[in-house]
Amino acid sequence: MYPRDYSRDNDPQSLLAQAVAFHGHYCPGLLIGYRAAVLSLHYLGVERAADEELVAIAETDACGVDAVQVVTGCTVGKGNLFLRDWGKQVFLIGRRSDARMVRVALRYGATAGEADDTLPEDERRRRMRERIEAMSDDELFDVRWVDESLPEPARIFRSVRCSRCGEGVMEARVRLRDGEHLCPECYGPEYTRRLT
């Protein structure tokens, strides 16, 4: 399915199969994230992270993020995958060893084919996947190095008991109101005087 092999030791077909299994189906968005992640690792000259050696920032909350997790090893749980829900098919991948970061952005209009609304949804998706598979990296993505600071490594904080609900909450997330330590949910909306 994926014609190019950028990985030295990881089989791209196997990684794609893992991404599909993790995501639940093979769709154009997953393929975009997969190709962006593989291309990023190629540019960085690295393989999938075992721990926090890499950092990923996704500017979308869509399907491609699942492929980025599988290919790069960056996950929300490990604290090295960050979501900026800006609605853009853009992925930034960086390596902690030297703070180098590459930005892979889907080119505007790259996946826009002839929209045939008479076709069933499954057929439209299949055709779009085939179009994406056939495109070169240069046709599909704009790739550039960026000087953005990498987020700091994940930290472990002690838990504090919320005075209202009694549940444990990370100390760094506790808010103080009237002398009570409150979790964000119990604290409610933050006070602000900003104009809307």
N, C-alpha and C positions, 0 to 999 in steps of 0.2 A: 504494500500500500504506500509506503513512504520510500521514494526512490533514492534518497541520498543517505550516506552513512557518515555522520560527523563524529561519532563516538568511537573511541579506540577500543574499549573493552565492553561496552554495553551494546547489545543488539537492538537497533532501532525498532525492529518489528516487535520484539519482546516488550520494549518500553511502551510502544503504542498499544499493544494488547493489554498491558497492565493498566494503562490510562483508561481504555475503554471499559475494562472490568470495574475499575474504581468508580468511574462516572456513571456507568449503567447502560450507555449506548454510544454509538459512534456518530457524531454529528459534526457539522462544519466548525462550530465554535471550539469543540474539543481539539479538532485537527489544527486550528490556528494556534491555540495555546501550546500544543505539542510541538509544532514546528518552531514557534518562537523560543521555547525552552531549549530544544536541541540546538538551535542556531546560537543561542546565548552561551551555552556550554562550550560550543566550538570556538566562539570568539574569545572566551575566557581561558580556554585551554585546560578545562577541568572536567571532572566527572561528577556524577550525582553526589551530593553531600550526605555523609553519614550522620553528621550532627549539625552544627551551626557554621560550618565553613563558608557557606553561601548565604546570601540574603536575596529574597525576591520581593518586589513591590509590584502588585497588579493594580492597574488603573481601571479595573472592571470587577464585577462580582459574578461574571458569567461563566459559561462552561469551560473556557480555556484555563481557568485557574486550577481546575482539577488536574489537568495534564501537567501544568507547571509543578504542582506538588509531586506528582509521580516521577517526572523526569529529573527535577532538580533536587528533590529531597527536602525542599523548604516547606514547612507546614506552619499553620497558625499555632498548633499545640507546642511546637518547639520554639516558637517565638521568632522565627526567621522568615515568615511570610506575612506581608502587610497588605491590606486592602485599602485602596483609595478608590472609592466607588465614583469615579468621574465619567463612567460610561464610555471609556475609550479602550480599544483593543491594544493596550500598551503594556509591556512587561519589562521591568528593570531587574536585572540580575547582577549581583555583585559578589566579589570574593573578599572575605575579611582579611586575608593574608596581606594584601596591598591596597585595599579599598578601591580597586578598579570596578567600575560598573558600566554595563552595556545596556542600552535602551533599544528594544525591538518594538516597533510600532507598525500595526497593519496599515498599509497605504490606503488612503481614502479612495473608495471606488474599486479597489482590487478584487473584491469578491462580488461586485455587482454584475450580474449576468443579465441575460434577457429574462425578465420576470414574466413567467407564463402562469397566470392565476388559474388556468384551466387544469393544470397538472395537480395530482394529489400531493399533499405536503411531503410524504416520504420520497416521492420522485424528485421534487424540487431540491430536497436536502441531498439526495444521492448525486444529482447533477452538480450541485455546488461543491460537495466533497471532491468529486472527480476533477472539477476545475481547480480547486485548491491544490490537490495532489499533483496536478500537471504543471502548476506555476513554478517558476524559479523563485529562489529566495529574494532576489532583487525585484522581481515583479510584485511579490507579496508584501515585503517588509521594507521599512526604512530603518536602518541600523546605524547607531552612532554611540560613541563613548560619551559618558556624562561625568561631570564632577560633583554630583550630588553626594552628600554625606550619607554613609551607611548608618542605619539605625543601630543603636548599641545592642550588645547581646542581651538576651532575656535575663531577668533577675528574679530571684525567689524572695518573696516577702512573707512575713509571718501573717497568720490569720487573726483577725479581731472579731469579736462577737458584736453583731449589730444590736444596739440597745432596743430596737423596736421589734424586729422579726426573730431575733435570736440566732440567725444563721451566721456562719463564718464568712468573712469578706477579707480580701487582700488588704493589708494595712495601707497600701498606697492608694486604694480606692475609697477609703473611709472618708466621710464628710462629717464635720462637727456642726451641730445645731442645738442651741440651748444646752450645751454641755453634754449632749448625747453623741455617741459614735454611731453613725448611720450608714448603711449601705446605700449605693446610688438609687436603688429602687425605692427604699423607704424615705430617702431624702426628698425625692420628687424633683420637679423642675428647678433648675438653678435660677437664682435671682439675677436679673439683668436689667439694666436701664437703657439698653440699646434701642434705637429707633428701628422699626421694621419698614 
